[in-house]
Amino acid sequence: MTFSDTDASFACYAANIAQHARIGDAARKRLLIVSTPRSGSTLFCDLLQSSGVLGFPLEYFNLRLLEQMARLRPAPDFVENSHGGTPAVRLKAYVRHLESALSAGGICSVHLHVNNWAYLAARGVDVLQLLRPDTVIGVRRRTRLKQAYSLAMSSKYDYWDSRVADPRPADATVSRTELLKALVQLAEEDAFYDAHIARHVVREFWHEDFVGCQESVVPAVAELMGVVLHPGAAVKSELAPTTSRGVNAACEGFQDWLGVEA
């Protein structure tokens, strides 16, 4: 399925999540995948989901998804509209729904971006107490400049997922200012990750390692979770990557502007 835009994709995901009855086993273990933006985490999580035994690790706490969830009518049990105010997702009830309706292989998997963790923490939510993960893994990227270019491009055109129609014009590009802003965001998220998340992470997976070796991901995570893979378990994803047009030239030009060697 190809969505017309990102809002349409979140609206569809929200409806599907809310309507799920129990599938598979109730959660016996909980897996939390924490990622920085444009690190290949969508591909990573699609690999886990495709295996059929490592849960359905969607971005359940993406703020745009939660906003779509609160708009659903009829409202699911985990959405409340107190005193005629703005509908809101009751997080504990939402997590119970995820654990009972969206586990596979007895595992409930959640994909959480660093900025969503920071947003919840700033509002007094203890993410680890809320999700109670048995295992936390990180998904990150070493090549920060290319990561920043991808982030700037995705932010500018609201294009985050290849399942959404690509809105970028053929000559799409980002300015130095947009690239600098993306680098600042990455620096801030890396700082938050190092200060508040890293000590809970049992293993990190790096974009540069797994994108070209997809078949390594599922067995590695299955071992961490104590899951035995059946012979037919998928270890590669059919999800097309979101390519960053002109990334090499843009990064080289940016380095030239900075006056540093590539």
Phi, psi and omega in degrees: 000136175247127181270152182291325178201177185294321178299321179296323179294317180292324178297319179292316179298318180299314180298317181294318180297315183294327186272351183297128165272177181297132175231133181072204182275150171295153186296126171256333178226155182234130181242131178243123176254118181250130186225153167271160186291146177059042180253006184085016186291330177295316175298314181303312182290327176296324176299315180297316181296320182295337180293334180082358184228006184237032175079189180236079188281081176267172179277068187297339182247018170297130187298327179291326176291317179297323177297318177294323179297319182291342180271352185297139175225126358293151183290136174294166185300333184269009175248131180238152177231083187281126174054036177073012181277192180291130179303144181219150178276127175279109193297317181295319178293324178298315179297319178299322177296315180299318183291327183269331187251344186227054172242151176221135184067020182077015182239131172258117182248136179234133175258122184231123175283152181303319183292331176287323174300313181298320179298313180295317181297322180294341179255019172084011180270124174275102187299318181292324177290324179292313187267338178048053183289142172281329182220135176240127176236153180249146175236120188221180181220138182275321185279085189297324183293317177293324176298317180294321178298315179298319179295316179297318180294315180295320179294320184293320185250005180052050181235106187239347192213132182292352176279357176255141178303131184288115182270358187285134174290164182300330182259026182302137178205171176232152181275168176299321180298317179295322178293319178297318178299320178294321177296319178297316179300316179297319179298318179293320180290321176298321179295318178295316179301311183296323185280325191239342189244320191307321184292344179265350186276128180270337177201142175251140176245132186251135181313313185295338181271318189265339182298321179268001180218061185301326185293351180276342190288304187300311178301323181294316180289323178300320178295318178300322184270357181070034182256135176268122180281135175281159187304330183266009183297133180288138178236005176228154183257147173265002181288127179284139178288153173272108183282146177258100184296135175069019187296318184295313180296319181296318181291321177296318178297322179293318178295322177298318179298323178288338182083028178245156179280146179294000000 
